[in-house]
């Protein structure tokens, strides 16, 4: 019960933070941070993979509704949810590291979380910006947006984790 | 049959991924045309409420500034009334111009940094807003309404891949088209400029009135830079948009009160 409440509250907070504040952030015309994906990263290791995809779709689609886009954030987030199990396996060397652990700083350490999250953010942002432009014609500007936004999102995610992620189990 | 079930069981993760991803791409490709964009209706109750609440709160912070802007606009409108009254006195011509009405509205959500930007306003069907009406700010053209719910409406911002409006050089009356390349929200691109036309930096560009979405002569922007022709007879120029989309707040929905009549006339033409 407590756990479900925690996840629901996290979903709502990240969503509102994203659509009300970050969607209005514009730095140098290229940086759009998207940190709602943190929700997918923090789901427990032993979650059913199919459930991961469904939650990814729902989260992305909700952001879509608030951003007047259709299928854009959903597509990028589903892709990210799809590769998450592989990234977990690659970074921890096991499919399900110790049933009781959660992917966060308190259980896995900041260094592990940094690697894990920056790879996922990069995959999500790459998919997102290419889907948004829907062509390869503006390649240099798209690549610049991807790299700058990834760095900024990752910075925000690490800040959030270092502030709130320490003592939560 | 059993094999199929086993196949689905074994690869359910990949299959579900492919299913969801193709659904997303389908939704996305459907939204990539002007008229389909009208179908995504974010102006539904939930998002409208959330953005309205936010707008109520953030609105206070810039209240003073926007009051000044409105006062300024008021003053300009008074001048204009005086001018028009003079004209009405001197000429008793009537009804040879198109009738446009204004509905004041507040922007409750707006972006400038995506490739395709939308504006959400707090007036909807019950206030008389309909699809294909124009949206103007006190400084100039802002967007075109695409989706309407009871109390809210979404509009394509000029900063959208499919926003293309007919514009005119105020000095010469020559027609051209305005688009947005997606780089900087301060600048638009004027296309299809006749090659013989002399363009100087600072030339004023206004709406042409040909689409009947916007009245004629609404400010669009000033020419910033002329792009040297490359063998084509139609040239391009970079334009500084007069509307600052990053601080869009008070806008007007403009519509032609004779729209129904014009539509009927056009339909009749098609049928013949």
Interface residues (C-beta under 8 A of the other chain):
Chain A: X16 X19 X20 X23 X24 X26 X29 X32 X49 X50 X53 X54 X56 X57 X60 X65 X66 X67 X68 X69 X70 X71 X72 X74 X75 X78 X79 X82 X131 X132 X133 X134 X138 X141
Chain B: X12 X13 X16 X17 X20 X21 X23 X24 X25 X26 X27 X28 X29 X30 X31 X32 X40 X42 X44 X46 X47 X50 X54 X111 X112 X113 X114 X115 X116 X118 X120 X154 X182 X183 X184 X185 X246
